[in-house]
């Protein structure tokens, strides 16, 4: 049911200070008596005598204000743009009327997607390699070499698990070089003993200028036991699973 003409609801903050107000029906009028109920307007309700209406504080409903979203600012369009053309997607996201928190999440997702599409998932492992320290870096070269226990290729091959995190030195012959990615510690050497019986993987974690060894080189490895690991050769699509040593220093014999 509608309100009476000339009246206002209780929750309405509109006031007409230039008109008289009926204390009974709330109607505003210019004459002395209310045109609706006929009541004579008291002095305290006449124009100029009434107290100013206090504005009520409105509480947020949590739903936010309603707004019209253009099709190019809709989520389906923004997500599609972020996948196909991340820069355009970010522009659409920033110019959209969506919440700031949603925009921030969208931008972070777009940047991550751009990194994956540009560099592949390998950049995640590269970050890990930068933070990873496969070998003890608290010792200098002399201290490190002095701490290494001399083992034979056969003993290391047969008991690799027992040498985990142990400082070892072993002499091996390089069979081939494998680079699994473009990170700091992604170079491995597939090595064997002098008779070619026992295969051992040497991960190049050298803490000085690295040496580029080739097949047939006889090298002395100073490093730490890393148990058994698997390395994928992307050039020939083959994998090598063997006992592994994280080498801090290597010397060509």
N, C-alpha and C positions, 0 to 999 in steps of 0.2 A: 504494500500500500504506500502511495506517495505522501510527501510532506504537504502541509497546508501552505497555500500561497503566502509568501511574505515571511515564512518561518524558516528556521535552520535546525538541523539535527544537533543533538547535544555534543557530538564529537566534531562538529564543524567549527573551525576557528574563525570563520568570517564574521566580522562585526560591522555594524553601520553606526558609527558614533554620531552621525548627523541626524539620526532618527530616534524616536522614542521606542522603547521596547516593552512589550507586555510581559509581566512577571509570570503570568499563568500559561499562556500558549506560546510565548517566545516570538510573537509576531512583531515586525518593525513597521512603524507608521509615523506619519507627520502630524496628524491631528492629536487632540487630547485624549480621545478614547479609542480603544482597540476596535478595528473594523470587523474582527472575527468574533470576539466574545463580549465586546461592549464595555470592558473594564476600563475605568479611568486610570491613566498612567500615573503611578506614584512619582514623587519628586526624584527619588533616588534612581529611577529607571528612565528618566527623561534624557534627551540628548545633551551631552556635555557634563552630566552628573554621574554617569555610570563609570565604574572602574574598568580599566582596560582589561580586555580578555587575555588571560595567560595562555601562551601557546603550549600545547601538550608535546611532551617528548615522544617521538615515535620510535619504537623498537624495530630493529631489523628482523624480518621474517626468515632471513637466511637464504631466501630464494633469489635475491638480487633483482634488479630491474629487468623488465622484458625488453628485448631489442630484436630487430630484424637482421638476420644474417644473410648476406649475399651468397650466391652459390659458390663463388670462388673463395669465400672465407669459410665455407663449411669444412668440417673435419675430413670428409672423404676426399675433397679436392686438395686440401693442404697435405695430407698424407701421401696422396698420389704424386704431388709435385715434389715432395721431399725425396721420394724414391727415384723419380725420373730426372728431376733437376733440383738438387738440394738448395741452390742459391735462391731460385724462384720460390721454393717452398718456404724458406726462412723469411723472405720478404712478405709473402702472403700471411704467414703466421704473425709477424710483428704488426702488420697493419690491420689485423682482425680484431674484433671486439671481445675475444675470449679472455679469460682470466690470465693475469700475469704469470701465475704459477704454472698454468698449462703451457704458456708460451715458452717458459724456461725449459720445461721438460721436453717440449718439442724440439727446441734448438739443440739441446744436449743429444737427443736421439739422432737428429740430422747430422751433427758433426761426427758422431760415432759411425753412422751409416756411410758418410763420405770417406772416413778413414778406411773402413772395411772395403768399400768399392774401389778405392784408389790403391791401397797398399796390401789388401788382402788381410786374412786373419794372422798372417805372420808377424805383423807389427806388434801384436799382443805378446808374442813370445820374445820379440826383440826388447820390449820394455822389461820383461822378466829377466832377460840376460843382463841388462844394464844393472838391475838391482841384485842379481844373483852373484855370489862369490863362491864358485865351485872349489877354490883352493884357499888355503890360509895365506892371507896377505900381511900378517903381522910380523913375519920373519923376512929378513933380507936373504939374498941369494945364498951366501955362505952358510947361514944358519939353517936355511931350508934344506940344502943339500946334505949338511951334516946330520940332519934328523932322519934322513931316508934310510930305510933298511934295504939291503941288496937282496933281491929275490930272482929266481930263474923264471923264464917264461912258463915252463911247465908247472911249477909250484903255484904261480899266480893263477894260471888258467884253471887248475884243478881246485883251488881253494880261494876263489875271488871273494866270496862272501866273508871269509875270515879276515880279509885285508881291508874291509870297508873303513874309510876314514883313517887309514894307516898310511904313514909316509913310506913310500917305496921307491926303489930305483931298479930299473930293468933295461937290458939291452935288447933291441928288437930291430927287425928289418921291415922297412916300409913296403907295403903291397900296393896300396892306392890311397888317394886323398879324396875325401868326401866333404862337400860343403852343403849343409842342409838348409841354409838360409843366409840372410845378410846381417845376422846379429853378431855380437862380440865374441861369443864362444860357440859358434856353429860349424867349426872346422874339426873334422875327425880324420885320423889316419888309421887305416886298416893295416895292422902289423902282424908279423909272425916271428917265430923263433928262427934260428939259422937253418933248421931242417924243414921249415914250412909246415910243421905239424899243428902248432897251437896258435889260434887266431886271437888277437887281443886288440881292442879298440882304444885308441889314445885320443882323448879330447884335448884340443889345443887351448889351454888356458894360460899360456905363457904370459908372465908379468913383465916382459921386456919386449924388445923388437922381435916379432915372430919370424921364424925361418920357414921358407917354402920348400918342404921336402918332396922328393919325387920317388917313384917306385925304384927299389933297389938300395936306397940309402939305409945305412946302418946307424941307428940313433940310440942314445942313452936318454932314458926318460926319468925325470924326477917329478913325482906327483903323489896323488892320494887315491887310494882304492875307492872305486865307485860301484862295486858289485857288477851285476850283469845289466847291459842295456841294449836297446835296439836302435839302429841308425838306418834311415831310408836314403838310398841313393837315387835322387830324382832324375839323374841323367840316364840311368839304365833301368829304373823302376824295379830295383831289387832292394832287399833289406839285409842287414847284417846284425845278428844277435850274438854277442860275445861278452866276456868279461871286459870291463872298461876301467881306464885309469884317467883321472883328471890331471893333466900334466902342467905343472907350474913352470918348469924349465926343461928344455931339450937341447941336446948337443949332438952335432954330427960327428961320428967317429972317423 
